[in-house]
Amino acid sequence: MGRKFFVGGNWKCNGTNEEVKKIISTLNAGDVPSQDVVEVVVSPPFVFLPLTKGSLRPDFHVAAQNCWVKKGGAYTGEISAEMLVNLDIPWVILGHSERRLILGESNEFVGDKVAYALSRGLKVIACVGETLEQRESGSTLEVVAAQTKAIADRVSDWTNVVVAYEPVWAIGTGKVATPAQAQEVHAELRKWLHANISPEVAASTRIIYGGSVNGANCKELAAQADVDGFLVGGASLKPEFIDIIKSAEVKKSA
Ligand SMILES: O=C(CO)COP(=O)(O)O
């Protein structure tokens, strides 16, 4: 079975009530391929999840940008997986590099979060990626394998997992990975899944790319064999997000 193209929009910590309404109306008016061709998921900040879910077109879905590592309770400032399920939020992004690096989330902590969110019935966009220093020292594959292993050690069913490869040096920098760089890591990640989990999981798990994706560079990236979509930051707040969704057509005609 083919891997359906996946385009996620990570709005990060951006937006006012008015701006969010504007983004949603732009998305709602966008002419995009059908749900058979592309799965679209947008991820507003927590406080805008109900507004977004309530007014977004039904063929697009929503994701939270994080959730707590276990059942909710006395964890001030946290949002639990149970709450997301209660609000009918189907997806959550976990392990984003901004949380790993700024908030100190370890591979193991991210693995625990992924396992817990899946156990509650959420679908997970699990992020991995190396820093510039790690790439320059030649440890890219080792880093992404260790991040993936910490998830694999805790998760047995990968049906509801999308892996986002987001090299830290490409995030918010305008310095997108070349199609060859993205393809290389995606292929290695798939090889890792094949060797360490199963051929079936390797063949069916979507590996999406994130880091300075925009309307101009998305088609060439989408054409790579192991690039199954994108996780978009800055450009997901702009009308060009529609063009990025349309890059799914590249796959259809491949
Ligand atoms: O971090 C990202 C998506 O999660 C990528 O961000 P940019 O697209 O702004 O580089």
Ligand as a Chemical Component Dictionary entry (heavy atoms), coordinates in Angstrom:
data_LIG
# 
_chem_comp.id                   LIG 
_chem_comp.type                 NON-POLYMER 
_chem_comp.pdbx_formal_charge   0 
_chem_comp.three_letter_code    LIG 
# 
loop_
_chem_comp_atom.comp_id 
_chem_comp_atom.atom_id 
_chem_comp_atom.alt_atom_id 
_chem_comp_atom.type_symbol 
_chem_comp_atom.charge 
_chem_comp_atom.model_Cartn_x 
_chem_comp_atom.model_Cartn_y 
_chem_comp_atom.model_Cartn_z 
_chem_comp_atom.pdbx_ordinal 
LIG O1 O1 O 0 10.190 23.458 12.615 1  
LIG C1 C1 C 0 9.580  23.398 11.561 2  
LIG C2 C2 C 0 8.282  22.699 11.473 3  
LIG O2 O2 O 0 8.023  21.956 12.622 4  
LIG C3 C3 C 0 10.092 24.048 10.339 5  
LIG O3 O3 O 0 10.054 25.411 10.508 6  
LIG P1 P1 P 0 10.328 26.382 9.247  7  
LIG O4 O4 O 0 9.491  25.847 8.118  8  
LIG O5 O5 O 0 9.915  27.737 9.717  9  
LIG O6 O6 O 0 11.796 26.267 8.948  10 
# 
loop_
_chem_comp_bond.comp_id 
_chem_comp_bond.atom_id_1 
_chem_comp_bond.atom_id_2 
_chem_comp_bond.value_order 
_chem_comp_bond.pdbx_ordinal 
LIG O1 C1 DOUB 1 
LIG C1 C2 SING 2 
LIG C1 C3 SING 3 
LIG C2 O2 SING 4 
LIG C3 O3 SING 5 
LIG O3 P1 SING 6 
LIG P1 O4 DOUB 7 
LIG P1 O5 SING 8 
LIG P1 O6 SING 9 
# 
